[in-house]
Amino acid sequence: MNNKEKTRQMVTVSMLGAITIVLGLTPMGYIPLGLINITTMHIPVIIAAILEGPVVGGLVGLIFGLSSLANAMLRPGPISFVFYNPLISIFPRILIGVFSGLTFRYLKNKKTSNIRYVSLGLWILLTVFLFYLVYSNISNKANILQIVLSIIFEIIAMIMLYLTFKNKNSNLSVAITSFVGTMTNTLFVMGFIYLFYAEKYVTSLGISTDLARSTIFGAIITNGLPEAIMSIVMVSAIIKAYKKK
């Protein structure tokens, strides 16, 4: 690796790490969309992994994890205690970058006759899901911010669907990488919470300890999957714009 590549990677770590910290310290790290709330702090980690590989992705993930630990200590809430454990606040965030980087490295040169159709199908599903969010927000009279944000993401998904159909160059590798990165975060964080703090966690939320398993693992579906979908939309759009520059 030459000095130019090392410098580029250091700049990538610095820039995307800083963005991750800003997201964690501001409302931009948690986007309300009405039915769901979307966490965005892991997105710079996935982008770093796609652009520069698993090592750089892991370093940005480390910054994410350290900021998560610091945020839990500086702004404690009812469940902040679980993030005092580095296995929950730091380790899964490093794995986001590592797994995302390895996934994209494996998929980026894979070409099959069916990959474009799978990608189109994925974007159709995302577009339908986001349309439902827009419809639900409007019909339930959600606040204007939720409605506007859900419409913006719907427009992005429609644009990505059109570009995938028109250009015939599938972005499935980016979509799958985004999904893997998001679910790595969700599965490891919630899994370790269940392993170490299940009863204490649900008690802090005012939920019966008998519902610990269903509450914690239910979050993988109710939060993890929507976050993965939004990650696919945002990361795909950002990577496509980056490659066009």
Secondary structure, DSSP 8 states (H G I E B T S, - for coil): --HHHHHHHHHHHHHHHHHHHHHHHSGGGEEE-SS-EEE-TTHHHHHHHHHH-HHHHHHHHHHHHHHHHHHHHHS--TTGGGGGSHHHHTHHHHHHHHHHHHHHHHHTT---TTHHHHHHHHHHHHHHHHHHHHHHHHHTT--HHHHHHHHHHHHHHHHHHHHHHHH----HHHHHHHHHHHHHHHHHHHHHHHHHHHHHHHHHTT--GGGHHHHHHHHIIIIIHHHHHHHHHHHHHHHHHHHT-
